[in-house]
Amino acid sequence: MKCDVSVIIPNYNGENFIANCLDSMMVQSFSEFGQMEIIVVDDCSTDSSVNIIKAYKNVTLLENPINSGFDKSVNQGILASQGKYCLLLNNDVVAEADFVKYLYLHIDDNPQVFSVSSKMIRYYERDKLDDTGDFYNILGWGYKRGDGQSVNAHNKQTAIFSTCAGAGIYRRSVLAEIGLFDEAFFAYMEDVDISYRALINGYKNRYEPKAICYHIGSATTAEGQKYSPFKVQISARNNIYVAYKNMPLIQLLVNSPFLLLGFLVKYGLFVKRGFGRDYAAGVKEGLKNHRKITKVPFQLKNLGHYFFIEVQLIVNVFRFIENKMGK
């Protein structure tokens, strides 16, 4: 069966969210443009969410026997899917009816586009943005553009550093070229990593403001809170992984003073929030286990792309400041 878009939804204990998410997929206007399939990968839920999912006849359910993390679940869904494009969606996201259509039209318009990020709005604060594309800077900080800003901001299509895997679409042919999500990350920053790899290979990541959805945020791993010991520790570890994996040795050495500064500043901020030990533990784990991560092989043909990325890493520091001031 020809399939244009595969919607892949990882689920873990999402009984309070998954029905609303699936209901929003049932009413998509995409049918006039192509075929769509929906795959839910359940990561060994202990609540009633699996029974809720089984009630949807047009949804394929894959059940994991053990909890393996977001990245493995997403990869399972991608490998089991048939679509030209893979649309990843968190179980706590509710999409507007034209959501899939606009993501599809944007990515299908240019073969050099690897991914397209949507306009994510806070579910409980509909006047505020949640994410309009992610950025990564020379300090080793990944951050959400537009988080907390007015919902009326960021209404133009634009290039971004990375697409948020909570509500974004990816080109399957490029996934076959650069690899799937790195399962060593388990969760968090894996979307920055995969978008970074696409940039190294000369592809583009974009933002589509007409693809609108509403996101509860951290509903599965952080119990609805912005920070948790688990999230802080694993995010700190994965920040180490992103830099080590994607930067060639020379670039890593050049950027190391800035990365060190970035990690020290973050440590100070998390100490004030009561998560200093968790952040330090994550950094320690990342430094200890970084060699388990497979580095992106340096290829001379991508030298120009590395220079472009380095410029972006510097510019993104100023974008981060502007983003904070825009709240």
Steps between C-alpha positions, in 0.01 A plus 500: 500500500635841403539719807606863505515577872551263791393652833704335776394553861715362785291431810583430861225520764308751293147408604419865576619628161506237228129507411504876435815458293353220288166677464681798348666267248165350402372834366802611298433666164798327339294240312465728197882502460596139566489191719578508872563220751510525879732286712514509879798339671422423863807485721373251759228719654358397836182704474192451278634686198550182293131414531412853392724472192352162402158662467621689190456274197720706267799504737781244496623419851851370573561386859844487659555232767736730696538876531774594255465878470369756254770451240462125466122532482524761225746287303271198529216707360713630214619150406144366508359788294471546124461873449722720289505728803496413870302736721592462867243602758509493879202335669419825683458703180166598346521621141276728297330348195748639244809405703614204288412675176720803561798297621470278192472790254807669649732198501378371163581832335880464520702176488781665700273541804558224753247606763228755577402610848149612590361791699450351845277690742467436871195281554387671820615850402372547148633857485861381533736307274670180602743446211557638150812306413805416707846655502843395628792732572873503562442486876349154457148621576198371314193719536146542373441809288196699608437314826271717712463771237171627357314256280497772233878490461703297248250490216746465211661193346868497586813290534566350845783298650288199589143374498325407823428127482188556710315632195706500182534325166813330358605379153547122495762501224728722712444282806625210290811705418592647841348239732205492738474651848794409723360259759791570737329834574188318631308832505570875467737669252470210255313732263779759516750223423317366196436847359868585560599193296273616218665845500844339482385322184365817343129462568264760646269514799201732477210646698138507384277745693174376345546152648352568843473267797458523878751339733463416867875445540714247693185304578671162488852538633478801733150458636386828346781702660753709308784341697547168674814316622468254210455768234782721630749213527429337166488835317840598646646168390354530152640852457844343535403236246375753242825699500731198503308314232455776245809719532827385339796503739635837380158664534454342841835638618423849366158500665607336828547828697149610403353158576670498841363846573155389393501196725627702799227761456235230469631328812468826694144549378397148598664534841264794562203288387597209725621270222874563521589143594283360221662726241851417621418128494380531139815682388715243679314215331535667160876547541541144626295331228549732200720246320201269480351751259583451132643826363384634166789422261669811367481528121687769309198557274311630807768753601289793381205371698712489818600864450134594448404314818777668699366841397153387603628383841639849564196687365271279706647643821358838402176337387478341845531842666242645263272204569523559875436873461195427284311337787 
